[in-house]
Amino acid sequence: MPCEWLQGPNGSVIHLHTRGGRKKQCPFCKRGWVSKLCDFPVGHGKTCDAEMCVDCTTTVGHQNTEIGGGLKRMNDTVDLCPIHKGQPFPEPEAA
């Protein structure tokens, strides 16, 4: 979470560097520090968002994610927590 690349509505690219906040221990392994959120869809356009460390994360792909205001997070990782690792993704909801 410390660095992100965003694409603006006009195609411009923004490099966003944030300082990490207070470190939080991983709830799964109790060893690492939280740096990822689970992207498993849970319905109504929401994701699991379980916090986890890099060691407990399973990255299953990359995507560009719309984050509002015409901005996209570029090459965002699709990460799963230990609970959702190996579970099939649900079918997308009809619009």
Phi and psi in degrees as GROMACS dihedral restraints (atoms count N, CA, C in turn):
[ dihedral_restraints ]
;  ai    aj    ak    al  type     phi  dphi    fc
    3     4     5     6     1   -75.6    20    10
    4     5     6     7     1   -25.7    20    10
    6     7     8     9     1  -133.9    20    10
    7     8     9    10     1   140.0    20    10
    9    10    11    12     1  -140.3    20    10
   10    11    12    13     1   150.3    20    10
   12    13    14    15     1  -112.4    20    10
   13    14    15    16     1   124.6    20    10
   15    16    17    18     1  -117.8    20    10
   16    17    18    19     1   150.1    20    10
   18    19    20    21     1  -114.8    20    10
   19    20    21    22     1   126.6    20    10
   21    22    23    24     1   -80.2    20    10
   22    23    24    25     1   168.9    20    10
   24    25    26    27     1   -61.6    20    10
   25    26    27    28     1   -24.1    20    10
   27    28    29    30     1   -92.7    20    10
   28    29    30    31     1     6.9    20    10
   30    31    32    33     1    92.0    20    10
   31    32    33    34     1    -5.0    20    10
   33    34    35    36     1   -66.9    20    10
   34    35    36    37     1   151.3    20    10
   36    37    38    39     1  -111.2    20    10
   37    38    39    40     1   134.3    20    10
   39    40    41    42     1  -120.0    20    10
   40    41    42    43     1   130.5    20    10
   42    43    44    45     1   -99.5    20    10
   43    44    45    46     1   118.2    20    10
   45    46    47    48     1  -111.1    20    10
   46    47    48    49     1   117.9    20    10
   48    49    50    51     1  -113.8    20    10
   49    50    51    52     1   122.0    20    10
   51    52    53    54     1  -117.1    20    10
   52    53    54    55     1   147.4    20    10
   54    55    56    57     1   -81.3    20    10
   55    56    57    58     1   139.4    20    10
   57    58    59    60     1   -64.6    20    10
   58    59    60    61     1   144.7    20    10
   60    61    62    63     1   -81.2    20    10
   61    62    63    64     1  -154.5    20    10
   63    64    65    66     1   -64.1    20    10
   64    65    66    67     1   133.6    20    10
   66    67    68    69     1   -71.8    20    10
   67    68    69    70     1   140.0    20    10
   69    70    71    72     1  -126.1    20    10
   70    71    72    73     1   135.1    20    10
   72    73    74    75     1   -73.7    20    10
   73    74    75    76     1   141.9    20    10
   75    76    77    78     1   -62.9    20    10
   76    77    78    79     1   127.7    20    10
   78    79    80    81     1   -72.5    20    10
   79    80    81    82     1   -15.9    20    10
   81    82    83    84     1   -86.2    20    10
   82    83    84    85     1   -48.1    20    10
   84    85    86    87     1  -107.2    20    10
   85    86    87    88     1   -16.4    20    10
   87    88    89    90     1    62.1    20    10
   88    89    90    91     1    15.5    20    10
   90    91    92    93     1  -114.9    20    10
   91    92    93    94     1   -44.2    20    10
   93    94    95    96     1   -89.2    20    10
   94    95    96    97     1   177.9    20    10
   96    97    98    99     1  -107.5    20    10
   97    98    99   100     1   139.0    20    10
   99   100   101   102     1   -59.3    20    10
  100   101   102   103     1   126.5    20    10
  102   103   104   105     1  -144.2    20    10
  103   104   105   106     1    -0.5    20    10
  105   106   107   108     1  -137.0    20    10
  106   107   108   109     1   158.2    20    10
  108   109   110   111     1  -125.0    20    10
  109   110   111   112     1   143.7    20    10
  111   112   113   114     1   -72.1    20    10
  112   113   114   115     1   133.1    20    10
  114   115   116   117     1  -101.6    20    10
  115   116   117   118     1    14.6    20    10
  117   118   119   120     1   -68.7    20    10
  118   119   120   121     1   127.0    20    10
  120   121   122   123     1   -69.0    20    10
  121   122   123   124     1   132.2    20    10
  123   124   125   126     1  -115.9    20    10
  124   125   126   127     1     3.6    20    10
  126   127   128   129     1   112.3    20    10
  127   128   129   130     1   156.6    20    10
  129   130   131   132     1    55.6    20    10
  130   131   132   133     1    35.0    20    10
  132   133   134   135     1    73.7    20    10
  133   134   135   136     1    11.7    20    10
  135   136   137   138     1  -106.2    20    10
  136   137   138   139     1   158.5    20    10
  138   139   140   141     1  -119.1    20    10
  139   140   141   142     1   165.5    20    10
  141   142   143   144     1   -55.9    20    10
  142   143   144   145     1   -47.3    20    10
  144   145   146   147     1    61.7    20    10
  145   146   147   148     1    21.5    20    10
  147   148   149   150     1   -62.4    20    10
  148   149   150   151     1   134.5    20    10
  150   151   152   153     1   -82.4    20    10
  151   152   153   154     1   142.3    20    10
  153   154   155   156     1  -157.7    20    10
  154   155   156   157     1   164.8    20    10
  156   157   158   159     1   -89.4    20    10
  157   158   159   160     1   172.4    20    10
  159   160   161   162     1   -61.4    20    10
  160   161   162   163     1   -38.4    20    10
  162   163   164   165     1   -67.0    20    10
  163   164   165   166     1   -28.7    20    10
  165   166   167   168     1   -91.5    20    10
  166   167   168   169     1    -3.9    20    10
  168   169   170   171     1   -86.4    20    10
  169   170   171   172     1   138.8    20    10
  171   172   173   174     1  -114.5    20    10
  172   173   174   175     1   114.4    20    10
  174   175   176   177     1   -90.5    20    10
  175   176   177   178     1   123.7    20    10
  177   178   179   180     1  -109.7    20    10
  178   179   180   181     1    -0.8    20    10
  180   181   182   183     1   167.8    20    10
  181   182   183   184     1  -172.6    20    10
  183   184   185   186     1  -133.4    20    10
  184   185   186   187     1   153.2    20    10
  186   187   188   189     1  -157.4    20    10
  187   188   189   190     1   162.9    20    10
  189   190   191   192     1   -96.0    20    10
  190   191   192   193     1   125.5    20    10
  192   193   194   195     1  -110.9    20    10
  193   194   195   196     1   125.1    20    10
  195   196   197   198     1   -68.9    20    10
  196   197   198   199     1   127.8    20    10
  198   199   200   201     1  -119.4    20    10
  199   200   201   202     1     7.7    20    10
  201   202   203   204     1   100.7    20    10
  202   203   204   205     1   158.8    20    10
  204   205   206   207     1    64.6    20    10
  205   206   207   208     1    21.8    20    10
  207   208   209   210     1    80.2    20    10
  208   209   210   211     1     4.3    20    10
  210   211   212   213     1   -93.0    20    10
  211   212   213   214     1   145.8    20    10
  213   214   215   216     1  -124.4    20    10
  214   215   216   217     1   136.9    20    10
  216   217   218   219     1   -84.7    20    10
  217   218   219   220     1   119.8    20    10
  219   220   221   222     1   -85.9    20    10
  220   221   222   223     1   139.0    20    10
  222   223   224   225     1    52.6    20    10
  223   224   225   226     1    40.9    20    10
  225   226   227   228     1   -69.3    20    10
  226   227   228   229     1   137.8    20    10
  228   229   230   231     1   -80.1    20    10
  229   230   231   232     1   147.8    20    10
  231   232   233   234     1  -102.1    20    10
  232   233   234   235     1   108.5    20    10
  234   235   236   237     1  -113.9    20    10
  235   236   237   238     1   143.8    20    10
  237   238   239   240     1  -120.5    20    10
  238   239   240   241     1   143.7    20    10
  240   241   242   243     1   -80.5    20    10
  241   242   243   244     1   168.5    20    10
  243   244   245   246     1   -59.2    20    10
  244   245   246   247     1   -28.4    20    10
  246   247   248   249     1   -68.9    20    10
  247   248   249   250     1   -40.3    20    10
  249   250   251   252     1   -95.8    20    10
  250   251   252   253     1    -5.6    20    10
  252   253   254   255     1   -57.1    20    10
  253   254   255   256     1   127.6    20    10
  255   256   257   258     1    85.6    20    10
  256   257   258   259     1    -8.7    20    10
  258   259   260   261     1   -81.5    20    10
  259   260   261   262     1   142.1    20    10
  261   262   263   264     1   -70.9    20    10
  262   263   264   265     1   142.6    20    10
  264   265   266   267     1   -69.4    20    10
  265   266   267   268     1   137.9    20    10
  267   268   269   270     1   -67.0    20    10
  268   269   270   271     1   157.0    20    10
  270   271   272   273     1   -62.0    20    10
  271   272   273   274     1   143.4    20    10
  273   274   275   276     1   -60.3    20    10
  274   275   276   277     1   145.7    20    10
  276   277   278   279     1   -74.1    20    10
  277   278   279   280     1   144.2    20    10
  279   280   281   282     1   -71.8    20    10
  280   281   282   283     1   139.3    20    10
